[in-house]
């Protein structure tokens, strides 16, 4: 009887006159980076070698200590949505971030399989315990990721390609559903300490249900969360808080499937998390407890049948090279934050912002911005870490332009540090000092995303 299920579905649910389904493939793959690659994310002394490795004692390290085993898998999670010749490929990789070089190389490797660069949405989960050595940007290497290693870079490319092909092999007719809930007790604002409750608590899902079996295959999760829950001295690989949330939500969906079929896979796409982290101190127990709490709330508030809203089987996308701004180091902002000559800043560096030192060519002037639509959901990429307010302003601008149901995909398709508003930039918090493109870049990116979104209408 099982082979009759697709036929029964075909005659049971007429849509738009004729039946139309998208093909969806979702999977994950343990990319298994070699032990010894430094963990990317922190520049703290606990992560650095006592002496720079001039003598090449460590094959992967130069500035930072080698990794020492696995706490949990480092995964590439993939969701492919196919509508005839059109595809959308969402990839969530357990790394601190991905740069344009990674995106270009991956796109080139996937071209022979009919996947175009415009169709790729690659997000780093921003775990601070994933493999480093993956970028040639010297500034990032010095700060937190160590020197570029071609062999490690190629390993991650090859494994990511393998994960995408695995998802392509799992394509099957599916219906898409959206749902969401507001997470309670999971986040806090880590910079704007005058208001630790300033964050976007919305967790948005795009889930796929198999037409053949009725099982939930998994899907996308858009949620603002820094990946820095693991203790800094712990040198084991870990997907950190985003990975813990993925695993716990996957368990809940697998339970709803009756523990049959393949385990559902959740593809975590970060939101406006520049000033957002987990609620509480660092620690494995805290991380796992919060992830279980998140999954319990999702199961109770978002996954019941009456909460799932069907998404129209239509996809579109657009991508454009865009000028981001001139990268500069904000001297006064960083001096104030570090307490250096704080009382003298108004005399030494007049004005609210003060002078900035050019960082070009260590950071690029241009990046690529992408917008995708799945049904009525608009997904806009941000090439770095936008603050909560930056995310809200982008969503408001998109809503005014006719896209009221929007997701901001932070750390997607590039990594260009933090992004803040002008008022936040002047606050001289950590994200202000780490906002290398200044406050004007936030406005520039927002306007360009709106222009791209309008072209999808």
C-alpha positions as MATLAB code, in Angstrom:
seq = 'XXXXXXXXXXXXXXXXXXXXXXXXXXXXXXXXXXXXXXXXXXXXXXXXXXXXXXXXXXXXXXXXXXXXXXXXXXXXXXXXXXXXXXXXXXXXXXXXXXXXXXXXXXXXXXXXXXXXXXXXXXXXXXXXXXXXXXXXXXXXXXXXXXXXXXXXXXXXXXXXXXXXXXXXXXXXXXXXXXXXXXXXXXXXXXXXXXXXXXXXXXXXXXXXXXXXXXXXXXXXXXXXXXXXXXXXXXXXXXXXXXXXXXXXXXXXXXXXXXXXXXXXXXXXXXXXXXXXXXXXXXXXXXXXXXXXXXXXXXXXXXXXXXXXXXXXXXXXXXXXXXXXXXXXXXXXXXXXXXXXXXXXXXXXXXXXXXXXXXXXXXXXXXXXXXXXXXXXXXXXXXXXXXXXXXXXXXXXXXXXXXXXXXXXXXXXXXXXXXXXXXXXXXXXXXXXXXXXXXXXXXXXXXXXXXXXXXXXX';
ca = [
       0.000    0.000    0.000;
       2.903    2.370    0.676;
       3.508    2.979   -3.046;
      -0.094    4.263   -3.396;
       0.443    7.164   -0.942;
       1.791    9.673   -3.513;
      -1.140    8.876   -5.839;
      -3.677    9.410   -3.069;
      -2.127   12.784   -2.199;
      -2.266   13.842   -5.830;
      -6.057   13.433   -5.950;
      -6.767   14.769   -2.448;
      -5.393   18.317   -2.488;
      -6.043   20.380   -5.630;
      -3.968   23.596   -5.587;
      -4.249   26.411   -8.139;
      -6.109   24.140  -10.551;
      -3.199   21.724  -10.917;
      -1.068   20.063   -8.281;
       2.288   21.758   -7.762;
       4.926   20.761   -5.276;
       8.468   21.809   -4.770;
      11.220   19.247   -4.490;
      13.108   19.513   -1.216;
      16.260   17.794    0.009;
      17.594   18.268    3.538;
      20.626   16.636    5.098;
      23.705   17.141    7.235;
      27.305   15.948    7.100;
      30.028   15.800    9.732;
      32.838   17.697    7.991;
      35.371   16.291   10.496;
      38.111   18.946   10.395;
      41.505   17.508   11.399;
      42.449   17.740   15.064;
      45.004   20.480   15.579;
      43.390   23.272   13.560;
      43.032   26.293   15.888;
      39.546   27.178   17.053;
      38.338   30.449   15.514;
      36.501   33.116   17.460;
      38.531   34.445   20.368;
      41.737   36.463   20.517;
      42.065   35.865   24.261;
      45.372   34.685   25.740;
      43.745   31.388   26.754;
      43.549   30.535   23.052;
      46.971   31.877   21.992;
      50.294   30.068   21.910;
      52.824   31.268   24.481;
      55.197   31.898   21.582;
      54.466   32.347   17.896;
      55.197   29.066   16.111;
      58.108   30.205   13.935;
      59.609   26.678   13.988;
      56.445   25.031   12.636;
      55.952   22.694   15.590;
      52.230   22.700   14.921;
      51.200   21.932   11.319;
      48.034   24.071   11.472;
      48.852   26.761   14.039;
      50.924   29.924   14.087;
      49.348   32.355   16.568;
      46.823   30.119   18.309;
      46.809   26.836   20.206;
      45.839   23.660   18.310;
      42.414   22.141   18.875;
      42.320   19.053   21.086;
      39.506   16.731   20.055;
      35.747   16.942   19.550;
      33.039   17.928   21.978;
      30.366   17.489   19.290;
      30.377   17.276   15.471;
      31.187   20.179   13.189;
      28.473   19.897   10.540;
      27.429   21.251    7.207;
      23.624   21.331    7.122;
      21.882   21.837    3.793;
      18.366   22.520    2.550;
      17.823   22.496   -1.211;
      14.519   23.767   -2.607;
      13.929   23.041   -6.290;
      11.271   24.407   -8.606;
      12.046   23.088  -12.075;
      15.280   24.724  -13.205;
      15.266   27.120  -10.245;
      16.973   26.153   -6.991;
      17.694   27.653   -3.614;
      20.573   26.143   -1.646;
      20.773   27.067    2.043;
      23.923   25.962    3.856;
      24.629   26.346    7.565;
      28.292   25.667    8.350;
      29.666   25.366   11.892;
      32.355   28.027   11.537;
      32.856   31.561   12.851;
      31.953   32.949    9.417;
      32.451   32.527    5.679;
      34.163   35.038    3.396;
      33.600   35.784   -0.279;
      36.574   33.600   -1.234;
      34.836   30.585    0.311;
      31.570   31.437   -1.445;
      33.296   31.845   -4.824;
      35.214   28.565   -4.557;
      32.135   26.671   -3.438;
      30.023   28.161   -6.233;
      32.629   27.154   -8.816;
      32.762   23.588   -7.452;
      28.947   23.300   -7.619;
      28.523   24.726  -11.133;
      28.899   21.301  -12.846;
      25.900   20.107  -10.822;
      23.574   22.835  -12.082;
      23.840   25.131   -9.071;
      24.480   28.803   -9.814;
      26.202   31.226   -7.438;
      23.030   33.349   -7.244;
      21.253   30.371   -5.688;
      23.672   29.959   -2.763;
      22.961   31.199    0.765;
      25.870   30.132    2.999;
      25.695   31.059    6.660;
      28.342   30.596    9.331;
      26.611   29.649   12.582;
      29.220   31.788   14.358;
      30.381   29.082   16.711;
      33.529   30.248   18.481;
      34.769   26.655   18.618;
      34.884   25.751   14.918;
      37.971   25.382   12.699;
      40.020   28.459   11.816;
      42.706   29.044    9.131;
      40.008   29.492    6.450;
      40.562   33.088    5.346;
      43.366   35.097    3.744;
      42.209   38.308    5.411;
      45.220   39.052    7.588;
      43.301   41.240   10.026;
      40.939   38.363   10.870;
      43.865   35.926   11.080;
      45.631   38.122   13.641;
      42.505   38.747   15.684;
      40.940   35.316   15.998;
      41.294   32.736   13.196;
      45.044   32.182   12.551;
      46.866   32.128    9.230;
      45.240   30.730    6.113;
      45.962   27.062    5.343;
      45.055   25.981    1.825;
      44.710   22.302    2.763;
      42.223   23.066    5.545;
      40.298   25.456    3.306;
      40.021   22.851    0.533;
      38.912   20.209    3.023;
      35.986   22.415    4.086;
      35.091   23.160    0.464;
      35.129   19.474   -0.456;
      33.007   18.467    2.524;
      30.508   21.266    1.923;
      30.172   20.190   -1.721;
      29.639   16.619   -0.547;
      26.873   17.768    1.808;
      25.107   19.696   -0.970;
      25.235   16.705   -3.319;
      23.900   14.513   -0.524;
      20.943   16.892   -0.139;
      20.413   16.888   -3.924;
      20.237   13.090   -3.852;
      17.486   13.329   -1.246;
      15.225   15.625   -3.262;
      11.593   14.582   -3.028;
       8.188   16.255   -3.382;
       7.373   18.206   -0.256;
       5.083   20.871    1.109;
       6.575   23.829    2.963;
       5.197   25.314    6.169;
       6.154   28.368    8.184;
       5.778   28.759   11.906;
       7.346   30.787   14.692;
       7.383   31.496   18.405;
       8.963   34.028   20.740;
      11.643   32.335   22.832;
      11.592   33.168   26.539;
      14.651   33.097   28.786;
      17.089   32.090   26.034;
      18.834   35.349   25.027;
      20.252   38.523   26.480;
      21.948   41.619   25.082;
      25.669   41.352   25.752;
      26.775   44.910   24.939;
      23.871   47.271   25.673;
      23.959   46.382   29.369;
      21.545   49.148   30.264;
      18.945   46.935   28.591;
      19.860   43.236   28.562;
      16.339   42.470   27.310;
      16.975   44.313   24.032;
      16.929   41.554   21.400;
      14.634   39.962   18.833;
      13.177   36.868   20.498;
      11.395   35.600   17.393;
      12.442   32.150   16.168;
      11.152   31.554   12.629;
      10.975   28.148   10.948;
      10.501   27.001    7.370;
       9.723   23.281    7.600;
       9.324   20.701    4.832;
       6.918   17.771    5.023;
       7.377   14.839    2.660;
       4.487   14.194    0.273;
       5.477   10.528    0.093;
       5.627    9.721    3.806;
       4.063   12.680    5.611;
       7.217   13.012    7.741;
       8.802   16.354    8.572;
      12.160   16.388    6.798;
      13.503   19.352    8.753;
      14.049   22.898    7.570;
      15.442   26.351    8.254;
      15.593   28.130   11.606;
      16.228   31.895   11.722;
      17.155   33.042   15.234;
      19.572   35.573   16.746;
      22.233   33.820   18.833;
      25.963   34.260   19.365;
      27.920   31.009   19.424;
      30.043   31.697   22.495;
      28.642   29.510   25.274;
      31.585   27.099   25.485;
      34.354   28.068   27.959;
      37.197   29.909   26.206;
      39.990   27.574   27.447;
      38.138   24.472   26.171;
      40.068   23.524   23.027;
      37.596   20.953   21.689;
      35.621   21.446   18.496;
      32.011   22.359   19.181;
      29.049   23.737   17.254;
      28.294   25.687   20.464;
      24.836   27.112   21.175;
      23.511   27.167   17.573;
      24.508   23.515   17.183;
      22.975   22.534   20.528;
      19.700   24.213   19.518;
      19.728   22.391   16.171;
      20.256   18.999   17.804;
      17.528   19.459   20.418;
      14.968   20.716   17.880;
      15.814   17.780   15.600;
      14.971   15.422   18.468;
      11.555   17.028   18.913;
      10.731   16.771   15.211;
      11.949   13.173   15.070;
       9.627   12.378   17.974;
       6.713   13.979   16.095;
       7.570   11.722   13.145;
       7.131    8.710   15.421;
      10.892    8.021   15.398;
      10.700    6.700   11.845;
      12.531    7.585    8.657;
      15.612    9.779    8.535;
      16.250   12.100   11.450;
      15.033   15.619   10.550;
      17.787   18.190   10.046;
      17.595   21.809   11.206;
      19.606   24.353    9.197;
      20.420   27.221   11.574;
      20.583   30.604    9.808;
      21.607   33.314   12.253;
      19.669   36.534   12.633;
      20.664   39.999   13.864;
      22.904   38.624   16.615;
      25.666   41.233   16.740;
      24.747   42.222   20.307;
      22.885   39.045   21.352;
      24.135   35.989   23.246;
      22.739   33.182   25.363;
      21.191   33.971   28.740;
      23.645   33.162   31.522;
      27.328   32.463   31.945;
      29.490   30.252   29.756;
      29.354   26.516   30.377;
      28.347   23.225   28.789;
      25.506   22.591   31.240;
      24.061   26.062   30.699;
      24.333   25.641   26.918;
      22.568   22.273   26.893;
      19.895   23.433   29.331;
      19.049   26.492   27.248;
      18.977   24.432   24.041;
      16.556   21.960   25.613;
      14.432   24.851   26.897;
      14.364   26.365   23.394;
      13.337   23.039   21.830;
      10.611   22.478   24.435;
       9.158   25.910   23.708;
       9.319   25.303   19.949;
       7.548   21.973   20.334;
       4.793   23.457   22.486;
       4.312   26.789   20.714;
       5.231   26.218   17.070;
       5.135   22.604   15.937;
       1.517   21.588   16.499;
      -0.534   21.164   13.322;
      -2.644   24.272   13.979;
       0.502   26.439   14.094;
       1.885   25.340   10.728;
       0.963   27.703    7.887;
       1.409   26.355    4.382;
       3.794   28.280    2.145;
       3.004   28.803   -1.536;
       5.263   26.603   -3.725;
       7.098   29.492   -5.383;
      10.730   30.567   -5.151;
      12.760   33.465   -6.579;
      16.126   35.041   -5.878;
      18.435   37.885   -6.841;
      22.096   38.710   -6.141;
      24.113   41.860   -6.782;
      27.622   43.125   -6.116;
      27.355   46.120   -3.813;
      29.636   48.788   -2.396;
      29.685   48.304    1.383;
      31.925   51.171    2.393;
      35.518   52.101    3.082;
      36.803   49.931    5.963;
      38.376   51.998    8.739;
      39.523   51.420   12.307;
      37.704   53.829   14.700;
      40.537   55.070   16.941;
      38.514   57.201   19.335;
      35.726   54.657   19.725;
      38.192   51.886   20.579;
      40.282   54.088   22.890;
      37.200   55.087   24.871;
      36.075   51.495   25.145;
      39.485   50.388   26.437;
      39.688   53.321   28.833;
      42.800   54.759   27.174;
      43.019   58.524   27.751;
      39.260   58.475   28.229;
      39.118   61.856   29.975;
      41.298   63.435   27.322;
      39.520   62.191   24.227;
      37.514   65.375   23.725;
      40.771   67.324   23.488;
      42.897   64.798   21.613;
      40.203   63.713   19.143;
      37.399   66.299   18.864;
      33.980   65.249   17.591;
      31.810   62.298   18.516;
      33.448   59.775   16.209;
      36.980   61.066   15.728;
      39.564   59.949   13.176;
      39.655   56.485   11.652;
      42.519   54.588   10.029;
      41.934   52.957    6.643;
      41.954   49.147    6.667;
      41.836   48.727    2.903;
      42.992   46.363    1.365;
      42.847   44.192    4.505;
      39.060   44.364    4.195;
      37.250   44.717    0.834;
      35.180   47.629   -0.420;
      32.536   45.421   -2.053;
      30.524   42.332   -1.242;
      27.488   40.541   -2.670;
      23.983   40.968   -1.270;
      21.238   38.438   -1.950;
      17.492   38.291   -1.434;
      15.334   35.190   -1.823;
      11.598   34.630   -1.634;
       9.952   31.377   -0.630;
       6.216   31.887   -0.865;
       5.632   35.125    1.042;
       8.844   34.859    3.107;
      11.578   37.302    2.090;
      15.104   36.352    3.151;
      17.792   39.064    2.981;
      21.467   38.376    3.576;
      23.717   40.522    5.751;
      27.488   40.085    5.251;
      28.437   40.149    8.916;
      26.952   40.710   12.354;
      24.122   43.271   12.457;
      22.949   44.550   15.824;
      19.373   43.983   16.993;
      18.386   47.518   15.981;
      20.013   47.146   12.557;
      17.926   44.010   12.023;
      14.708   45.726   13.077;
      15.380   48.714   10.801;
      16.028   46.402    7.842;
      12.798   44.475    8.462;
      10.817   47.718    8.778;
      12.265   49.005    5.500;
      11.417   45.728    3.755;
       7.882   45.824    5.150;
       7.403   49.363    3.826;
       8.599   48.108    0.417;
       5.926   45.392    0.360;
       7.744   42.547    2.145;
       6.128   42.327    5.607;
       7.304   38.774    6.309;
      11.086   39.041    6.234;
      14.072   37.242    7.701;
      17.504   38.831    8.141;
      20.165   36.197    7.484;
      23.210   37.408    9.396;
      26.743   36.174    8.671;
      25.592   34.980    5.254;
      27.668   34.925    2.039;
      30.474   37.020    3.575;
      31.944   38.229    6.863;
      32.673   41.961    7.214;
      32.646   42.292   11.027;
      29.918   44.110   12.997;
      27.262   46.598   11.855;
      25.606   49.179   14.098;
      23.486   52.302   13.843;
      25.092   55.727   14.337;
      23.919   56.035   17.949;
      25.205   52.553   18.749;
      28.515   53.315   17.045;
      29.055   56.312   19.329;
      28.299   54.220   22.436;
      31.839   52.780   22.190;
      30.863   49.202   23.023;
      32.627   46.127   21.647;
      30.551   46.047   18.473;
      31.257   49.770   17.926;
      35.014   49.209   17.994;
      34.581   46.151   15.757;
      32.377   47.933   13.211;
      35.012   48.466   10.541;
      32.644   49.975    7.984;
      31.095   52.583   10.244;
      27.459   53.458   10.738;
      26.850   54.594    7.154;
      27.306   51.030    5.884;
      24.207   49.926    7.809;
      22.046   52.430    5.955;
      23.721   51.620    2.633;
      23.154   47.853    2.925;
      19.578   48.311    4.102;
      18.690   50.472    1.120;
      20.299   48.081   -1.340;
      18.463   45.095    0.122;
      15.192   46.966   -0.313;
      16.025   47.695   -3.979;
      16.783   44.016   -4.574;
      13.600   42.911   -2.808;
      11.471   45.221   -4.949;
      12.785   43.507   -8.064;
      11.401   40.193   -6.816;
       7.801   41.480   -6.676;
];
